[in-house]
């Protein structure tokens, strides 16, 4: 399939209208009725068309530059909780990916006694949740039909991260297509130390096995809230990455993966609510990737129309 980058005017008026509605809600921290209730016949294909339009809109309005992709709902264990029956993906941007290893503060990330504190108040009305994930940095394009070993050869580094997901739809009630259109719920990606594959002290076979079998515990204020394993994300983060390449191969609106992109491969546990002052941490066993510890600031804010939720 021959693909090309699209301009804003290449999209239909209804696609531009829906993309504008979603972006206004996200950027102004308020929720709207699911598109599936207001747009008859909404399909996954339409959802990806809206996602492509949103990429252009965010670039045009805010100068946002794509830095990678997030894969959503790769953990089928959580499908019943959200009444979802399909995985999906969306874009991540340079301004939505933040490292947790530096000591320099940014607009969203500061450090207290050397530990990161992340302010997600701009999502306070979007019911933010935390998802522990494995993030893969690419040095070559990933193609549909690659073996696990071939996919791994496209990866330059591996990291553990927290994805902060946020819903422009109230009470996390939506269809899979709603979420495909609405950023696949992506808010932020917080990335821990990046471990280059060139320095990994394991064979390719051992690393592939570890990525499938490792275990992770997710804790709030030192108390374990949930646990998971690499196999939860479609068998492993590497298999999830191949799945993304397969989705993109069939996508007429969005380009394939490029070297330099980061891909976060889906939550290893349930997605859990973030409250103001929470200290979230992880412990990882079975693979040489360090856990994370992050404190969150979630100050409530008014809606753009002046009312409070």
C-alpha positions in Angstrom: 0.0 0.0 0.0 1.4 3.4 -1.1 1.1 6.0 1.6 1.8 9.7 1.9 1.7 12.3 4.6 -1.6 14.2 4.6 -2.4 17.8 5.1 -5.3 19.2 7.1 -7.2 19.9 3.9 -6.9 16.3 2.8 -9.3 15.1 5.4 -13.1 15.3 5.1 -15.0 18.0 6.9 -16.6 15.5 9.3 -13.2 14.1 10.2 -11.8 17.6 10.8 -14.8 18.5 13.0 -14.4 15.3 15.2 -10.6 15.8 15.5 -11.1 19.4 16.5 -13.7 18.4 19.1 -11.4 15.8 20.7 -8.4 18.0 20.7 -10.3 20.9 22.3 -11.5 18.6 25.1 -8.0 17.1 25.7 -6.1 20.4 25.7 -8.7 22.2 27.9 -9.1 19.3 30.4 -12.8 18.5 30.0 -14.8 15.5 29.0 -17.3 15.0 26.2 -19.9 12.4 25.2 -18.4 9.4 23.4 -18.3 9.8 19.6 -20.0 6.4 19.2 -23.1 7.9 20.8 -23.1 11.0 18.5 -21.6 9.7 15.3 -23.6 6.7 13.7 -21.5 4.1 12.0 -18.2 5.0 13.6 -15.6 2.3 12.6 -12.0 1.6 13.5 -11.0 2.7 10.1 -12.7 6.1 10.8 -11.0 6.2 14.2 -7.6 5.9 12.6 -8.5 8.6 10.0 -9.4 10.9 12.9 -6.1 9.9 14.6 -4.2 10.9 11.5 -6.1 14.2 11.4 -5.2 14.9 15.0 -1.5 14.4 14.3 -1.7 17.2 11.7 -3.9 19.4 13.9 -1.5 19.1 16.9 1.4 19.9 14.6 -0.4 22.9 13.0 -1.8 24.3 16.3 1.0 23.6 18.8 4.1 22.6 16.7 3.9 19.1 18.3 6.3 16.6 16.7 5.7 12.9 16.7 8.2 10.9 18.7 6.7 7.5 18.7 3.5 5.4 19.2 1.6 3.9 22.1 -0.1 0.5 21.8 -3.4 0.3 23.7 -5.3 -2.6 25.1 -2.6 -5.2 24.4 -3.4 -6.7 27.8 -6.5 -8.7 27.1 -7.0 -9.4 30.8 -8.4 -5.8 31.1 -10.8 -6.0 28.1 -13.8 -7.0 30.2 -13.3 -4.1 32.6 -13.7 -1.6 29.7 -16.0 -3.8 27.5 -13.3 -3.6 24.8 -12.7 -6.2 22.1 -9.7 -4.9 20.2 -6.2 -3.4 20.7 -5.3 -0.1 19.0 -2.5 2.5 18.8 -1.9 6.3 18.6 0.8 8.8 18.4 3.1 10.1 21.2 4.9 13.5 20.9 8.1 15.0 22.0 6.2 17.0 24.6 4.3 14.0 25.9 7.4 11.8 26.5 9.5 12.7 29.6 12.6 11.1 31.0 12.8 10.3 34.7 16.6 9.9 35.0 17.8 13.5 34.7 18.1 16.0 37.5 16.9 19.0 35.5 13.3 20.0 36.1 10.9 20.7 33.3 7.4 22.1 33.2 5.9 18.8 34.3 8.8 16.9 36.0 10.7 18.2 39.0 12.9 16.4 41.5 12.6 16.2 45.3 15.6 14.7 47.1 16.6 13.2 43.7 13.3 11.5 43.1 10.9 12.6 40.3 7.7 14.4 41.0 5.3 14.7 38.0 2.5 17.3 37.7 -0.4 15.9 35.8 -2.9 18.6 36.9 -3.6 19.4 33.2 -5.4 16.0 33.1 -7.1 16.4 36.5 -10.6 16.3 35.0 -9.8 13.4 32.6 -9.6 10.8 35.4 -5.9 9.9 34.9 -4.7 6.4 35.4 -1.2 4.8 35.6 0.1 1.9 33.5 3.4 0.2 33.9 4.9 -0.6 30.5 7.9 -1.7 28.6 9.2 0.9 26.1 11.2 0.0 23.0 13.4 2.5 21.1 13.8 1.7 17.4 16.8 2.0 15.1 15.2 0.3 12.1 11.7 0.1 10.7 9.6 -2.9 12.0 7.6 -4.7 9.3 4.7 -7.0 9.5 5.6 -10.7 9.3 9.0 -10.4 11.0 10.0 -13.1 13.4 10.6 -12.2 17.1 14.3 -12.2 16.5 14.0 -9.9 13.5 11.8 -7.5 15.5 14.3 -7.5 18.3 17.0 -6.6 15.8 15.1 -3.3 15.1 15.3 -2.3 18.8 18.1 0.0 20.0 17.2 0.2 23.6 14.7 -1.1 26.2 13.3 0.8 29.2 10.5 0.6 31.8 8.1 3.4 31.8 4.8 4.7 33.2 2.2 5.7 30.7 -0.3 8.2 32.1 -3.6 7.5 30.3 -6.5 10.0 30.4 -10.1 9.8 29.1 -12.0 12.6 27.4 -15.0 10.4 27.9 -16.7 10.3 31.3 -16.1 7.4 33.7 -14.0 5.5 31.3 -17.0 4.4 29.3 -16.4 4.1 25.6 -16.0 1.7 22.7 -12.7 0.5 21.2 -13.3 2.9 18.3 -13.9 5.8 20.6 -10.4 5.3 22.1 -8.8 4.8 18.7 -10.1 8.2 17.7 -9.3 9.8 21.0 -5.5 9.5 21.2 -5.8 5.8 22.3 -6.1 7.5 25.8 -2.4 8.6 25.7 -1.6 11.4 28.0 2.1 11.2 29.0 4.9 8.6 28.9 7.4 8.7 31.7 10.6 6.8 30.7 13.2 5.3 33.1 16.8 4.4 32.2 17.3 3.3 28.6 19.3 0.1 28.4 21.1 -0.3 25.0 20.7 -3.8 23.5 24.4 -3.6 22.5 25.4 -3.8 26.1 22.8 -6.4 27.2 24.4 -9.3 29.1 22.2 -12.0 27.6 21.8 -13.8 24.3 19.0 -12.9 21.9 17.1 -16.1 22.9 17.5 -15.4 26.6 16.3 -11.8 26.2 13.3 -12.8 24.2 12.4 -15.3 26.9 12.9 -12.8 29.7 10.7 -10.2 27.9 7.9 -12.7 28.0 8.4 -14.2 31.5 9.5 -11.3 33.7 7.2 -10.2 36.6 6.3 -6.8 37.8 4.6 -5.5 40.9 2.9 -2.1 40.9 2.7 -0.4 44.3 1.0 2.7 45.6 2.6 4.3 48.7 4.5 1.0 49.3 1.5 -1.2 49.1 1.1 -3.7 46.2 -1.9 -2.8 44.1 -1.5 -5.3 41.2 1.1 -7.5 39.5 1.7 -8.6 35.9 4.1 -10.3 33.5 5.5 -9.7 30.1 3.3 -12.3 28.5 0.3 -10.1 29.3 1.0 -7.8 26.4 0.0 -10.1 23.5 2.7 -12.6 24.6 5.6 -10.2 25.1 6.5 -6.6 24.3 8.3 -7.8 21.1 5.1 -9.5 19.9 3.1 -6.4 20.7 5.5 -4.3 18.6 5.1 -6.7 15.7 1.3 -6.4 16.1 1.6 -2.6 15.8 3.5 -3.1 12.5 0.7 -5.3 11.3 -1.9 -2.7 12.1 0.1 0.0 10.4 0.6 -2.2 7.3 -3.2 -2.2 6.8 -3.7 1.5 7.7 -4.3 3.8 4.7 -4.1 7.0 6.7 -1.0 6.6 8.9 2.7 6.0 8.0 4.7 3.0 9.3 7.3 3.0 12.0 10.5 4.9 11.6 14.0 4.7 13.2 14.2 6.9 16.2 10.6 6.3 17.3 9.8 5.0 20.8 7.0 2.5 21.2 5.3 1.8 24.5 3.8 -1.7 24.4 0.8 -1.7 26.7 0.1 -2.0 30.4 1.4 -5.1 32.2 -1.2 -4.7 35.0 -4.6 -3.1 35.4 -4.7 0.7 34.8 -5.2 2.3 38.2 -6.5 5.7 39.3 -3.9 8.4 40.2 -4.7 10.6 43.2 -2.9 13.7 44.3 0.2 12.9 46.4 0.3 9.2 45.3 3.8 7.6 45.3 3.8 4.9 42.7 6.6 2.4 42.3 7.4 -0.9 40.6 9.5 -3.9 41.4 10.7 -6.0 38.4 12.0 -9.6 38.6 13.3 -11.8 35.8 14.9 -9.2 33.6 17.7 -6.6 34.2 15.5 -3.5 34.1 15.2 -1.3 37.2 11.8 -0.4 38.7 10.6 3.2 39.0 9.3 5.5 41.8 7.3 8.6 41.0 5.2 11.0 43.1 2.3 12.7 41.4 0.7 16.1 41.7 -2.9 16.3 40.6 -4.5 19.6 41.4 -8.1 19.9 40.4 -8.9 22.6 37.9 -11.9 24.3 36.4 -13.4 23.3 33.1 -13.0 25.6 30.2 -16.6 26.7 30.5 -15.9 27.9 34.1 -17.7 25.1 35.9 -16.2 22.4 38.0 -16.7 18.7 37.6 
